[in-house]
Amino acid sequence: WYHTGDIGYFDNDGELFIVDRVKDLIKFRMNYHIAPSMIEKVIMKYPGIHEVAVVGKPHLEDIEQPMAFVSLQPHAK
């Protein structure tokens, strides 16, 4: 499993549901704290985006780097 900092559960059919975040900020380098929701709002403005989730990916030098998981609408390329 990939550690995302999210809270979720599996239903009886084995479907995964993400319902909340453990933490609300991505720590980028030492001085920057980035809210994933701010990045998600920008990405959602692009045509063809269905859903997006941004998480902090561990990084040796930057502490964390934002990483987006994007789901496209059926007609999008």
mmJSON file of the N, C-alpha and C atoms, coordinates in Angstrom:
{"data_MODEL":{"atom_site":{
"group_PDB":["ATOM","ATOM","ATOM","ATOM","ATOM","ATOM","ATOM","ATOM","ATOM","ATOM","ATOM","ATOM","ATOM","ATOM","ATOM","ATOM","ATOM","ATOM","ATOM","ATOM","ATOM","ATOM","ATOM","ATOM","ATOM","ATOM","ATOM","ATOM","ATOM","ATOM","ATOM","ATOM","ATOM","ATOM","ATOM","ATOM","ATOM","ATOM","ATOM","ATOM","ATOM","ATOM","ATOM","ATOM","ATOM","ATOM","ATOM","ATOM","ATOM","ATOM","ATOM","ATOM","ATOM","ATOM","ATOM","ATOM","ATOM","ATOM","ATOM","ATOM","ATOM","ATOM","ATOM","ATOM","ATOM","ATOM","ATOM","ATOM","ATOM","ATOM","ATOM","ATOM","ATOM","ATOM","ATOM","ATOM","ATOM","ATOM","ATOM","ATOM","ATOM","ATOM","ATOM","ATOM","ATOM","ATOM","ATOM","ATOM","ATOM","ATOM","ATOM","ATOM","ATOM","ATOM","ATOM","ATOM","ATOM","ATOM","ATOM","ATOM","ATOM","ATOM","ATOM","ATOM","ATOM","ATOM","ATOM","ATOM","ATOM","ATOM","ATOM","ATOM","ATOM","ATOM","ATOM","ATOM","ATOM","ATOM","ATOM","ATOM","ATOM","ATOM","ATOM","ATOM","ATOM","ATOM","ATOM","ATOM","ATOM","ATOM","ATOM","ATOM","ATOM","ATOM","ATOM","ATOM","ATOM","ATOM","ATOM","ATOM","ATOM","ATOM","ATOM","ATOM","ATOM","ATOM","ATOM","ATOM","ATOM","ATOM","ATOM","ATOM","ATOM","ATOM","ATOM","ATOM","ATOM","ATOM","ATOM","ATOM","ATOM","ATOM","ATOM","ATOM","ATOM","ATOM","ATOM","ATOM","ATOM","ATOM","ATOM","ATOM","ATOM","ATOM","ATOM","ATOM","ATOM","ATOM","ATOM","ATOM","ATOM","ATOM","ATOM","ATOM","ATOM","ATOM","ATOM","ATOM","ATOM","ATOM","ATOM","ATOM","ATOM","ATOM","ATOM","ATOM","ATOM","ATOM","ATOM","ATOM","ATOM","ATOM","ATOM","ATOM","ATOM","ATOM","ATOM","ATOM","ATOM","ATOM","ATOM","ATOM","ATOM","ATOM","ATOM","ATOM","ATOM","ATOM","ATOM","ATOM","ATOM","ATOM","ATOM","ATOM","ATOM","ATOM","ATOM","ATOM","ATOM","ATOM","ATOM"],
"id":[1,2,3,4,5,6,7,8,9,10,11,12,13,14,15,16,17,18,19,20,21,22,23,24,25,26,27,28,29,30,31,32,33,34,35,36,37,38,39,40,41,42,43,44,45,46,47,48,49,50,51,52,53,54,55,56,57,58,59,60,61,62,63,64,65,66,67,68,69,70,71,72,73,74,75,76,77,78,79,80,81,82,83,84,85,86,87,88,89,90,91,92,93,94,95,96,97,98,99,100,101,102,103,104,105,106,107,108,109,110,111,112,113,114,115,116,117,118,119,120,121,122,123,124,125,126,127,128,129,130,131,132,133,134,135,136,137,138,139,140,141,142,143,144,145,146,147,148,149,150,151,152,153,154,155,156,157,158,159,160,161,162,163,164,165,166,167,168,169,170,171,172,173,174,175,176,177,178,179,180,181,182,183,184,185,186,187,188,189,190,191,192,193,194,195,196,197,198,199,200,201,202,203,204,205,206,207,208,209,210,211,212,213,214,215,216,217,218,219,220,221,222,223,224,225,226,227,228,229,230,231],
"type_symbol":["N","C","C","N","C","C","N","C","C","N","C","C","N","C","C","N","C","C","N","C","C","N","C","C","N","C","C","N","C","C","N","C","C","N","C","C","N","C","C","N","C","C","N","C","C","N","C","C","N","C","C","N","C","C","N","C","C","N","C","C","N","C","C","N","C","C","N","C","C","N","C","C","N","C","C","N","C","C","N","C","C","N","C","C","N","C","C","N","C","C","N","C","C","N","C","C","N","C","C","N","C","C","N","C","C","N","C","C","N","C","C","N","C","C","N","C","C","N","C","C","N","C","C","N","C","C","N","C","C","N","C","C","N","C","C","N","C","C","N","C","C","N","C","C","N","C","C","N","C","C","N","C","C","N","C","C","N","C","C","N","C","C","N","C","C","N","C","C","N","C","C","N","C","C","N","C","C","N","C","C","N","C","C","N","C","C","N","C","C","N","C","C","N","C","C","N","C","C","N","C","C","N","C","C","N","C","C","N","C","C","N","C","C","N","C","C","N","C","C","N","C","C","N","C","C","N","C","C","N","C","C"],
"label_atom_id":["N","CA","C","N","CA","C","N","CA","C","N","CA","C","N","CA","C","N","CA","C","N","CA","C","N","CA","C","N","CA","C","N","CA","C","N","CA","C","N","CA","C","N","CA","C","N","CA","C","N","CA","C","N","CA","C","N","CA","C","N","CA","C","N","CA","C","N","CA","C","N","CA","C","N","CA","C","N","CA","C","N","CA","C","N","CA","C","N","CA","C","N","CA","C","N","CA","C","N","CA","C","N","CA","C","N","CA","C","N","CA","C","N","CA","C","N","CA","C","N","CA","C","N","CA","C","N","CA","C","N","CA","C","N","CA","C","N","CA","C","N","CA","C","N","CA","C","N","CA","C","N","CA","C","N","CA","C","N","CA","C","N","CA","C","N","CA","C","N","CA","C","N","CA","C","N","CA","C","N","CA","C","N","CA","C","N","CA","C","N","CA","C","N","CA","C","N","CA","C","N","CA","C","N","CA","C","N","CA","C","N","CA","C","N","CA","C","N","CA","C","N","CA","C","N","CA","C","N","CA","C","N","CA","C","N","CA","C","N","CA","C","N","CA","C","N","CA","C","N","CA","C","N","CA","C","N","CA","C","N","CA","C","N","CA","C","N","CA","C"],
"label_alt_id":[null,null,null,null,null,null,null,null,null,null,null,null,null,null,null,null,null,null,null,null,null,null,null,null,null,null,null,null,null,null,null,null,null,null,null,null,null,null,null,null,null,null,null,null,null,null,null,null,null,null,null,null,null,null,null,null,null,null,null,null,null,null,null,null,null,null,null,null,null,null,null,null,null,null,null,null,null,null,null,null,null,null,null,null,null,null,null,null,null,null,null,null,null,null,null,null,null,null,null,null,null,null,null,null,null,null,null,null,null,null,null,null,null,null,null,null,null,null,null,null,null,null,null,null,null,null,null,null,null,null,null,null,null,null,null,null,null,null,null,null,null,null,null,null,null,null,null,null,null,null,null,null,null,null,null,null,null,null,null,null,null,null,null,null,null,null,null,null,null,null,null,null,null,null,null,null,null,null,null,null,null,null,null,null,null,null,null,null,null,null,null,null,null,null,null,null,null,null,null,null,null,null,null,null,null,null,null,null,null,null,null,null,null,null,null,null,null,null,null,null,null,null,null,null,null,null,null,null,null,null,null],
"label_comp_id":["TRP","TRP","TRP","TYR","TYR","TYR","HIS","HIS","HIS","THR","THR","THR","GLY","GLY","GLY","ASP","ASP","ASP","ILE","ILE","ILE","GLY","GLY","GLY","TYR","TYR","TYR","PHE","PHE","PHE","ASP","ASP","ASP","ASN","ASN","ASN","ASP","ASP","ASP","GLY","GLY","GLY","GLU","GLU","GLU","LEU","LEU","LEU","PHE","PHE","PHE","ILE","ILE","ILE","VAL","VAL","VAL","ASP","ASP","ASP","ARG","ARG","ARG","VAL","VAL","VAL","LYS","LYS","LYS","ASP","ASP","ASP","LEU","LEU","LEU","ILE","ILE","ILE","LYS","LYS","LYS","PHE","PHE","PHE","ARG","ARG","ARG","MET","MET","MET","ASN","ASN","ASN","TYR","TYR","TYR","HIS","HIS","HIS","ILE","ILE","ILE","ALA","ALA","ALA","PRO","PRO","PRO","SER","SER","SER","MET","MET","MET","ILE","ILE","ILE","GLU","GLU","GLU","LYS","LYS","LYS","VAL","VAL","VAL","ILE","ILE","ILE","MET","MET","MET","LYS","LYS","LYS","TYR","TYR","TYR","PRO","PRO","PRO","GLY","GLY","GLY","ILE","ILE","ILE","HIS","HIS","HIS","GLU","GLU","GLU","VAL","VAL","VAL","ALA","ALA","ALA","VAL","VAL","VAL","VAL","VAL","VAL","GLY","GLY","GLY","LYS","LYS","LYS","PRO","PRO","PRO","HIS","HIS","HIS","LEU","LEU","LEU","GLU","GLU","GLU","ASP","ASP","ASP","ILE","ILE","ILE","GLU","GLU","GLU","GLN","GLN","GLN","PRO","PRO","PRO","MET","MET","MET","ALA","ALA","ALA","PHE","PHE","PHE","VAL","VAL","VAL","SER","SER","SER","LEU","LEU","LEU","GLN","GLN","GLN","PRO","PRO","PRO","HIS","HIS","HIS","ALA","ALA","ALA","LYS","LYS","LYS"],
"label_asym_id":["A","A","A","A","A","A","A","A","A","A","A","A","A","A","A","A","A","A","A","A","A","A","A","A","A","A","A","A","A","A","A","A","A","A","A","A","A","A","A","A","A","A","A","A","A","A","A","A","A","A","A","A","A","A","A","A","A","A","A","A","A","A","A","A","A","A","A","A","A","A","A","A","A","A","A","A","A","A","A","A","A","A","A","A","A","A","A","A","A","A","A","A","A","A","A","A","A","A","A","A","A","A","A","A","A","A","A","A","A","A","A","A","A","A","A","A","A","A","A","A","A","A","A","A","A","A","A","A","A","A","A","A","A","A","A","A","A","A","A","A","A","A","A","A","A","A","A","A","A","A","A","A","A","A","A","A","A","A","A","A","A","A","A","A","A","A","A","A","A","A","A","A","A","A","A","A","A","A","A","A","A","A","A","A","A","A","A","A","A","A","A","A","A","A","A","A","A","A","A","A","A","A","A","A","A","A","A","A","A","A","A","A","A","A","A","A","A","A","A","A","A","A","A","A","A","A","A","A","A","A","A"],
"label_entity_id":["1","1","1","1","1","1","1","1","1","1","1","1","1","1","1","1","1","1","1","1","1","1","1","1","1","1","1","1","1","1","1","1","1","1","1","1","1","1","1","1","1","1","1","1","1","1","1","1","1","1","1","1","1","1","1","1","1","1","1","1","1","1","1","1","1","1","1","1","1","1","1","1","1","1","1","1","1","1","1","1","1","1","1","1","1","1","1","1","1","1","1","1","1","1","1","1","1","1","1","1","1","1","1","1","1","1","1","1","1","1","1","1","1","1","1","1","1","1","1","1","1","1","1","1","1","1","1","1","1","1","1","1","1","1","1","1","1","1","1","1","1","1","1","1","1","1","1","1","1","1","1","1","1","1","1","1","1","1","1","1","1","1","1","1","1","1","1","1","1","1","1","1","1","1","1","1","1","1","1","1","1","1","1","1","1","1","1","1","1","1","1","1","1","1","1","1","1","1","1","1","1","1","1","1","1","1","1","1","1","1","1","1","1","1","1","1","1","1","1","1","1","1","1","1","1","1","1","1","1","1","1"],
"label_seq_id":[1,1,1,2,2,2,3,3,3,4,4,4,5,5,5,6,6,6,7,7,7,8,8,8,9,9,9,10,10,10,11,11,11,12,12,12,13,13,13,14,14,14,15,15,15,16,16,16,17,17,17,18,18,18,19,19,19,20,20,20,21,21,21,22,22,22,23,23,23,24,24,24,25,25,25,26,26,26,27,27,27,28,28,28,29,29,29,30,30,30,31,31,31,32,32,32,33,33,33,34,34,34,35,35,35,36,36,36,37,37,37,38,38,38,39,39,39,40,40,40,41,41,41,42,42,42,43,43,43,44,44,44,45,45,45,46,46,46,47,47,47,48,48,48,49,49,49,50,50,50,51,51,51,52,52,52,53,53,53,54,54,54,55,55,55,56,56,56,57,57,57,58,58,58,59,59,59,60,60,60,61,61,61,62,62,62,63,63,63,64,64,64,65,65,65,66,66,66,67,67,67,68,68,68,69,69,69,70,70,70,71,71,71,72,72,72,73,73,73,74,74,74,75,75,75,76,76,76,77,77,77],
"pdbx_PDB_ins_code":[null,null,null,null,null,null,null,null,null,null,null,null,null,null,null,null,null,null,null,null,null,null,null,null,null,null,null,null,null,null,null,null,null,null,null,null,null,null,null,null,null,null,null,null,null,null,null,null,null,null,null,null,null,null,null,null,null,null,null,null,null,null,null,null,null,null,null,null,null,null,null,null,null,null,null,null,null,null,null,null,null,null,null,null,null,null,null,null,null,null,null,null,null,null,null,null,null,null,null,null,null,null,null,null,null,null,null,null,null,null,null,null,null,null,null,null,null,null,null,null,null,null,null,null,null,null,null,null,null,null,null,null,null,null,null,null,null,null,null,null,null,null,null,null,null,null,null,null,null,null,null,null,null,null,null,null,null,null,null,null,null,null,null,null,null,null,null,null,null,null,null,null,null,null,null,null,null,null,null,null,null,null,null,null,null,null,null,null,null,null,null,null,null,null,null,null,null,null,null,null,null,null,null,null,null,null,null,null,null,null,null,null,null,null,null,null,null,null,null,null,null,null,null,null,null,null,null,null,null,null,null],
"Cartn_x":[0.833,0.0,0.864,0.342,1.017,0.48,1.378,0.968,0.584,-0.689,-1.167,-1.552,-1.734,-2.209,-3.715,-4.417,-5.872,-6.519,-7.779,-8.586,-9.623,-9.709,-10.657,-11.092,-11.953,-12.433,-12.827,-12.892,-13.399,-14.823,-15.725,-17.077,-17.114,-18.293,-18.436,-18.099,-18.147,-17.81,-16.337,-15.557,-14.137,-13.801,-14.794,-14.564,-13.926,-12.934,-12.232,-12.871,-13.153,-13.722,-12.792,-12.364,-11.544,-12.499,-12.464,-13.442,-12.838,-11.549,-10.948,-9.434,-8.769,-7.311,-6.842,-5.714,-5.108,-4.513,-3.91,-3.334,-3.764,-3.804,-4.321,-3.258,-1.985,-0.931,0.197,0.746,1.937,3.118,4.117,5.31,6.343,6.46,7.4,8.602,9.75,10.991,10.764,11.442,11.296,10.302,10.065,9.306,7.925,7.559,6.296,5.341,4.126,3.053,1.951,1.634,0.705,-0.542,-1.704,-2.968,-3.281,-3.425,-3.757,-5.028,-5.988,-7.25,-7.044,-6.053,-5.782,-5.297,-4.427,-3.931,-5.064,-5.88,-7.007,-7.97,-8.245,-9.156,-8.613,-7.313,-6.705,-6.806,-6.483,-6.524,-7.951,-8.946,-10.344,-10.854,-10.167,-10.583,-10.301,-9.43,-9.103,-10.262,-10.574,-11.65,-11.311,-12.331,-12.155,-11.758,-11.581,-11.212,-12.476,-12.493,-13.627,-13.369,-12.23,-11.852,-10.35,-9.925,-8.491,-8.249,-7.14,-6.711,-5.212,-4.814,-3.407,-2.903,-1.743,-1.129,0.327,0.913,2.333,3.143,4.021,4.89,6.212,6.656,7.925,9.085,9.964,11.109,12.301,13.471,14.651,15.083,15.03,15.498,14.382,13.21,12.121,11.143,11.361,10.467,9.286,8.435,7.332,7.194,6.717,6.375,4.921,4.164,2.774,2.71,1.783,1.554,0.05,-0.412,-1.844,-2.248,-3.357,-4.013,-5.241,-5.326,-6.373,-7.204,-8.52,-9.46,-10.131,-10.081,-10.658,-12.112,-12.865,-14.223,-14.145,-15.203,-15.143,-14.722,-15.103,-14.791,-13.401,-12.747,-11.469,-10.318,-9.271,-8.065,-6.891],
"Cartn_y":[-1.197,0.0,1.241,2.295,3.581,4.435,4.968,5.804,7.186,7.564,8.848,9.82,9.348,10.234,10.411,9.519,9.594,8.582,8.839,7.916,7.31,5.999,5.343,4.001,3.346,2.027,1.225,-0.086,-0.98,-1.372,-1.385,-1.858,-3.378,-3.959,-5.418,-5.975,-5.123,-5.559,-5.362,-4.876,-4.656,-3.319,-2.439,-1.102,-0.212,0.583,1.493,2.87,3.447,4.783,5.64,6.779,7.743,8.789,9.013,9.906,11.143,11.16,12.305,12.222,13.255,13.288,13.259,12.594,12.589,13.963,14.552,15.892,16.737,18.054,18.929,19.744,19.543,20.316,19.422,19.785,19.137,20.001,19.395,20.136,20.088,21.202,21.297,22.098,21.458,22.025,22.385,23.347,23.652,24.786,25.633,26.851,26.9,25.906,25.985,24.898,25.301,24.369,24.594,23.56,23.665,22.843,23.46,22.742,21.966,20.648,19.866,20.365,20.834,21.294,22.476,23.316,24.45,23.961,22.968,22.406,21.679,20.948,20.221,21.175,22.325,23.304,23.814,24.033,24.495,23.411,22.177,21.076,20.841,20.98,20.744,21.754,22.864,23.863,23.411,22.421,21.937,21.114,21.285,20.498,19.009,18.208,16.766,16.103,16.875,16.291,15.859,14.637,14.128,14.273,13.787,13.864,14.051,14.606,14.739,14.646,14.041,13.982,14.264,15.208,15.574,15.116,14.485,13.988,14.436,14.341,14.62,13.352,13.351,12.2,12.439,11.512,11.701,11.96,12.877,13.248,13.512,13.018,13.133,14.57,15.418,16.797,17.781,17.594,18.559,18.205,17.16,16.592,15.91,16.686,16.126,16.934,16.267,16.946,16.627,17.609,17.337,16.355,15.416,14.455,14.337,14.456,14.427,13.112,12.577,11.435,11.995,11.803,12.438,11.378,11.551,10.704,11.57,11.118,11.883,11.496,12.429,12.131,11.181,10.4,9.382,9.905,11.118,11.642,12.274,12.465,13.188,12.305,12.986,12.277,12.757],
"Cartn_z":[0.0,0.0,0.0,-0.589,-0.633,0.503,1.321,2.446,1.933,2.076,1.56,2.658,3.879,4.935,4.899,4.214,4.126,5.059,5.381,6.175,5.24,5.223,4.335,4.889,4.138,4.553,3.316,3.487,2.458,2.823,1.844,2.114,1.941,2.076,1.994,0.613,-0.419,-1.773,-2.102,-1.128,-1.35,-1.986,-2.123,-2.686,-1.629,-2.047,-1.144,-1.198,-0.03,0.079,0.924,0.377,1.111,1.664,2.974,3.592,4.248,4.508,5.187,5.075,5.565,5.604,7.05,7.29,8.615,8.9,7.895,8.049,6.858,7.057,6.017,5.303,5.603,4.961,4.471,3.332,2.804,3.211,3.825,4.249,3.13,2.404,1.292,1.757,1.721,2.241,3.708,4.231,5.656,5.914,4.919,5.166,4.537,3.756,3.026,3.489,3.757,4.077,3.05,2.301,1.182,1.486,1.316,1.492,0.21,0.293,-0.903,-1.586,-0.807,-1.39,-2.331,-2.078,-2.967,-4.33,-4.332,-5.592,-6.316,-5.558,-6.151,-6.856,-6.253,-6.869,-8.197,-8.275,-9.528,-10.597,-10.246,-11.214,-11.699,-10.814,-11.186,-12.216,-12.408,-13.401,-14.831,-14.999,-16.335,-16.892,-18.185,-18.782,-18.772,-18.581,-18.648,-17.347,-16.286,-14.99,-14.258,-13.786,-13.009,-11.516,-11.068,-9.656,-9.548,-8.427,-8.173,-6.672,-6.312,-4.91,-4.877,-4.044,-3.914,-2.555,-2.552,-1.314,-1.269,-0.112,0.041,-0.148,-1.132,-1.4,-0.68,0.159,0.871,-0.089,0.3,-0.526,0.391,0.025,0.886,1.131,0.125,0.283,0.614,0.023,0.176,1.291,2.017,3.031,2.34,1.656,0.874,-0.412,-1.457,-2.701,-3.022,-3.495,-3.866,-5.032,-4.942,-6.013,-6.205,-7.446,-7.738,-8.389,-7.936,-8.566,-9.266,-10.584,-11.38,-12.089,-12.021,-12.747,-13.81,-15.061,-16.158,-16.406,-16.971,-17.408,-18.595,-18.85,-19.906,-21.28,-21.646,-22.977,-23.055,-21.939,-21.896,-22.358,-22.874,-23.305,-22.499],
"occupancy":[1.0,1.0,1.0,1.0,1.0,1.0,1.0,1.0,1.0,1.0,1.0,1.0,1.0,1.0,1.0,1.0,1.0,1.0,1.0,1.0,1.0,1.0,1.0,1.0,1.0,1.0,1.0,1.0,1.0,1.0,1.0,1.0,1.0,1.0,1.0,1.0,1.0,1.0,1.0,1.0,1.0,1.0,1.0,1.0,1.0,1.0,1.0,1.0,1.0,1.0,1.0,1.0,1.0,1.0,1.0,1.0,1.0,1.0,1.0,1.0,1.0,1.0,1.0,1.0,1.0,1.0,1.0,1.0,1.0,1.0,1.0,1.0,1.0,1.0,1.0,1.0,1.0,1.0,1.0,1.0,1.0,1.0,1.0,1.0,1.0,1.0,1.0,1.0,1.0,1.0,1.0,1.0,1.0,1.0,1.0,1.0,1.0,1.0,1.0,1.0,1.0,1.0,1.0,1.0,1.0,1.0,1.0,1.0,1.0,1.0,1.0,1.0,1.0,1.0,1.0,1.0,1.0,1.0,1.0,1.0,1.0,1.0,1.0,1.0,1.0,1.0,1.0,1.0,1.0,1.0,1.0,1.0,1.0,1.0,1.0,1.0,1.0,1.0,1.0,1.0,1.0,1.0,1.0,1.0,1.0,1.0,1.0,1.0,1.0,1.0,1.0,1.0,1.0,1.0,1.0,1.0,1.0,1.0,1.0,1.0,1.0,1.0,1.0,1.0,1.0,1.0,1.0,1.0,1.0,1.0,1.0,1.0,1.0,1.0,1.0,1.0,1.0,1.0,1.0,1.0,1.0,1.0,1.0,1.0,1.0,1.0,1.0,1.0,1.0,1.0,1.0,1.0,1.0,1.0,1.0,1.0,1.0,1.0,1.0,1.0,1.0,1.0,1.0,1.0,1.0,1.0,1.0,1.0,1.0,1.0,1.0,1.0,1.0,1.0,1.0,1.0,1.0,1.0,1.0,1.0,1.0,1.0,1.0,1.0,1.0,1.0,1.0,1.0,1.0,1.0,1.0],
"B_iso_or_equiv":[0.0,0.0,0.0,0.0,0.0,0.0,0.0,0.0,0.0,0.0,0.0,0.0,0.0,0.0,0.0,0.0,0.0,0.0,0.0,0.0,0.0,0.0,0.0,0.0,0.0,0.0,0.0,0.0,0.0,0.0,0.0,0.0,0.0,0.0,0.0,0.0,0.0,0.0,0.0,0.0,0.0,0.0,0.0,0.0,0.0,0.0,0.0,0.0,0.0,0.0,0.0,0.0,0.0,0.0,0.0,0.0,0.0,0.0,0.0,0.0,0.0,0.0,0.0,0.0,0.0,0.0,0.0,0.0,0.0,0.0,0.0,0.0,0.0,0.0,0.0,0.0,0.0,0.0,0.0,0.0,0.0,0.0,0.0,0.0,0.0,0.0,0.0,0.0,0.0,0.0,0.0,0.0,0.0,0.0,0.0,0.0,0.0,0.0,0.0,0.0,0.0,0.0,0.0,0.0,0.0,0.0,0.0,0.0,0.0,0.0,0.0,0.0,0.0,0.0,0.0,0.0,0.0,0.0,0.0,0.0,0.0,0.0,0.0,0.0,0.0,0.0,0.0,0.0,0.0,0.0,0.0,0.0,0.0,0.0,0.0,0.0,0.0,0.0,0.0,0.0,0.0,0.0,0.0,0.0,0.0,0.0,0.0,0.0,0.0,0.0,0.0,0.0,0.0,0.0,0.0,0.0,0.0,0.0,0.0,0.0,0.0,0.0,0.0,0.0,0.0,0.0,0.0,0.0,0.0,0.0,0.0,0.0,0.0,0.0,0.0,0.0,0.0,0.0,0.0,0.0,0.0,0.0,0.0,0.0,0.0,0.0,0.0,0.0,0.0,0.0,0.0,0.0,0.0,0.0,0.0,0.0,0.0,0.0,0.0,0.0,0.0,0.0,0.0,0.0,0.0,0.0,0.0,0.0,0.0,0.0,0.0,0.0,0.0,0.0,0.0,0.0,0.0,0.0,0.0,0.0,0.0,0.0,0.0,0.0,0.0,0.0,0.0,0.0,0.0,0.0,0.0],
"pdbx_formal_charge":[null,null,null,null,null,null,null,null,null,null,null,null,null,null,null,null,null,null,null,null,null,null,null,null,null,null,null,null,null,null,null,null,null,null,null,null,null,null,null,null,null,null,null,null,null,null,null,null,null,null,null,null,null,null,null,null,null,null,null,null,null,null,null,null,null,null,null,null,null,null,null,null,null,null,null,null,null,null,null,null,null,null,null,null,null,null,null,null,null,null,null,null,null,null,null,null,null,null,null,null,null,null,null,null,null,null,null,null,null,null,null,null,null,null,null,null,null,null,null,null,null,null,null,null,null,null,null,null,null,null,null,null,null,null,null,null,null,null,null,null,null,null,null,null,null,null,null,null,null,null,null,null,null,null,null,null,null,null,null,null,null,null,null,null,null,null,null,null,null,null,null,null,null,null,null,null,null,null,null,null,null,null,null,null,null,null,null,null,null,null,null,null,null,null,null,null,null,null,null,null,null,null,null,null,null,null,null,null,null,null,null,null,null,null,null,null,null,null,null,null,null,null,null,null,null,null,null,null,null,null,null],
"auth_seq_id":[1,1,1,2,2,2,3,3,3,4,4,4,5,5,5,6,6,6,7,7,7,8,8,8,9,9,9,10,10,10,11,11,11,12,12,12,13,13,13,14,14,14,15,15,15,16,16,16,17,17,17,18,18,18,19,19,19,20,20,20,21,21,21,22,22,22,23,23,23,24,24,24,25,25,25,26,26,26,27,27,27,28,28,28,29,29,29,30,30,30,31,31,31,32,32,32,33,33,33,34,34,34,35,35,35,36,36,36,37,37,37,38,38,38,39,39,39,40,40,40,41,41,41,42,42,42,43,43,43,44,44,44,45,45,45,46,46,46,47,47,47,48,48,48,49,49,49,50,50,50,51,51,51,52,52,52,53,53,53,54,54,54,55,55,55,56,56,56,57,57,57,58,58,58,59,59,59,60,60,60,61,61,61,62,62,62,63,63,63,64,64,64,65,65,65,66,66,66,67,67,67,68,68,68,69,69,69,70,70,70,71,71,71,72,72,72,73,73,73,74,74,74,75,75,75,76,76,76,77,77,77],
"auth_comp_id":["TRP","TRP","TRP","TYR","TYR","TYR","HIS","HIS","HIS","THR","THR","THR","GLY","GLY","GLY","ASP","ASP","ASP","ILE","ILE","ILE","GLY","GLY","GLY","TYR","TYR","TYR","PHE","PHE","PHE","ASP","ASP","ASP","ASN","ASN","ASN","ASP","ASP","ASP","GLY","GLY","GLY","GLU","GLU","GLU","LEU","LEU","LEU","PHE","PHE","PHE","ILE","ILE","ILE","VAL","VAL","VAL","ASP","ASP","ASP","ARG","ARG","ARG","VAL","VAL","VAL","LYS","LYS","LYS","ASP","ASP","ASP","LEU","LEU","LEU","ILE","ILE","ILE","LYS","LYS","LYS","PHE","PHE","PHE","ARG","ARG","ARG","MET","MET","MET","ASN","ASN","ASN","TYR","TYR","TYR","HIS","HIS","HIS","ILE","ILE","ILE","ALA","ALA","ALA","PRO","PRO","PRO","SER","SER","SER","MET","MET","MET","ILE","ILE","ILE","GLU","GLU","GLU","LYS","LYS","LYS","VAL","VAL","VAL","ILE","ILE","ILE","MET","MET","MET","LYS","LYS","LYS","TYR","TYR","TYR","PRO","PRO","PRO","GLY","GLY","GLY","ILE","ILE","ILE","HIS","HIS","HIS","GLU","GLU","GLU","VAL","VAL","VAL","ALA","ALA","ALA","VAL","VAL","VAL","VAL","VAL","VAL","GLY","GLY","GLY","LYS","LYS","LYS","PRO","PRO","PRO","HIS","HIS","HIS","LEU","LEU","LEU","GLU","GLU","GLU","ASP","ASP","ASP","ILE","ILE","ILE","GLU","GLU","GLU","GLN","GLN","GLN","PRO","PRO","PRO","MET","MET","MET","ALA","ALA","ALA","PHE","PHE","PHE","VAL","VAL","VAL","SER","SER","SER","LEU","LEU","LEU","GLN","GLN","GLN","PRO","PRO","PRO","HIS","HIS","HIS","ALA","ALA","ALA","LYS","LYS","LYS"],
"auth_asym_id":["A","A","A","A","A","A","A","A","A","A","A","A","A","A","A","A","A","A","A","A","A","A","A","A","A","A","A","A","A","A","A","A","A","A","A","A","A","A","A","A","A","A","A","A","A","A","A","A","A","A","A","A","A","A","A","A","A","A","A","A","A","A","A","A","A","A","A","A","A","A","A","A","A","A","A","A","A","A","A","A","A","A","A","A","A","A","A","A","A","A","A","A","A","A","A","A","A","A","A","A","A","A","A","A","A","A","A","A","A","A","A","A","A","A","A","A","A","A","A","A","A","A","A","A","A","A","A","A","A","A","A","A","A","A","A","A","A","A","A","A","A","A","A","A","A","A","A","A","A","A","A","A","A","A","A","A","A","A","A","A","A","A","A","A","A","A","A","A","A","A","A","A","A","A","A","A","A","A","A","A","A","A","A","A","A","A","A","A","A","A","A","A","A","A","A","A","A","A","A","A","A","A","A","A","A","A","A","A","A","A","A","A","A","A","A","A","A","A","A","A","A","A","A","A","A","A","A","A","A","A","A"],
"auth_atom_id":["N","CA","C","N","CA","C","N","CA","C","N","CA","C","N","CA","C","N","CA","C","N","CA","C","N","CA","C","N","CA","C","N","CA","C","N","CA","C","N","CA","C","N","CA","C","N","CA","C","N","CA","C","N","CA","C","N","CA","C","N","CA","C","N","CA","C","N","CA","C","N","CA","C","N","CA","C","N","CA","C","N","CA","C","N","CA","C","N","CA","C","N","CA","C","N","CA","C","N","CA","C","N","CA","C","N","CA","C","N","CA","C","N","CA","C","N","CA","C","N","CA","C","N","CA","C","N","CA","C","N","CA","C","N","CA","C","N","CA","C","N","CA","C","N","CA","C","N","CA","C","N","CA","C","N","CA","C","N","CA","C","N","CA","C","N","CA","C","N","CA","C","N","CA","C","N","CA","C","N","CA","C","N","CA","C","N","CA","C","N","CA","C","N","CA","C","N","CA","C","N","CA","C","N","CA","C","N","CA","C","N","CA","C","N","CA","C","N","CA","C","N","CA","C","N","CA","C","N","CA","C","N","CA","C","N","CA","C","N","CA","C","N","CA","C","N","CA","C","N","CA","C","N","CA","C","N","CA","C","N","CA","C","N","CA","C","N","CA","C"],
"pdbx_PDB_model_num":[1,1,1,1,1,1,1,1,1,1,1,1,1,1,1,1,1,1,1,1,1,1,1,1,1,1,1,1,1,1,1,1,1,1,1,1,1,1,1,1,1,1,1,1,1,1,1,1,1,1,1,1,1,1,1,1,1,1,1,1,1,1,1,1,1,1,1,1,1,1,1,1,1,1,1,1,1,1,1,1,1,1,1,1,1,1,1,1,1,1,1,1,1,1,1,1,1,1,1,1,1,1,1,1,1,1,1,1,1,1,1,1,1,1,1,1,1,1,1,1,1,1,1,1,1,1,1,1,1,1,1,1,1,1,1,1,1,1,1,1,1,1,1,1,1,1,1,1,1,1,1,1,1,1,1,1,1,1,1,1,1,1,1,1,1,1,1,1,1,1,1,1,1,1,1,1,1,1,1,1,1,1,1,1,1,1,1,1,1,1,1,1,1,1,1,1,1,1,1,1,1,1,1,1,1,1,1,1,1,1,1,1,1,1,1,1,1,1,1,1,1,1,1,1,1,1,1,1,1,1,1]
}}}
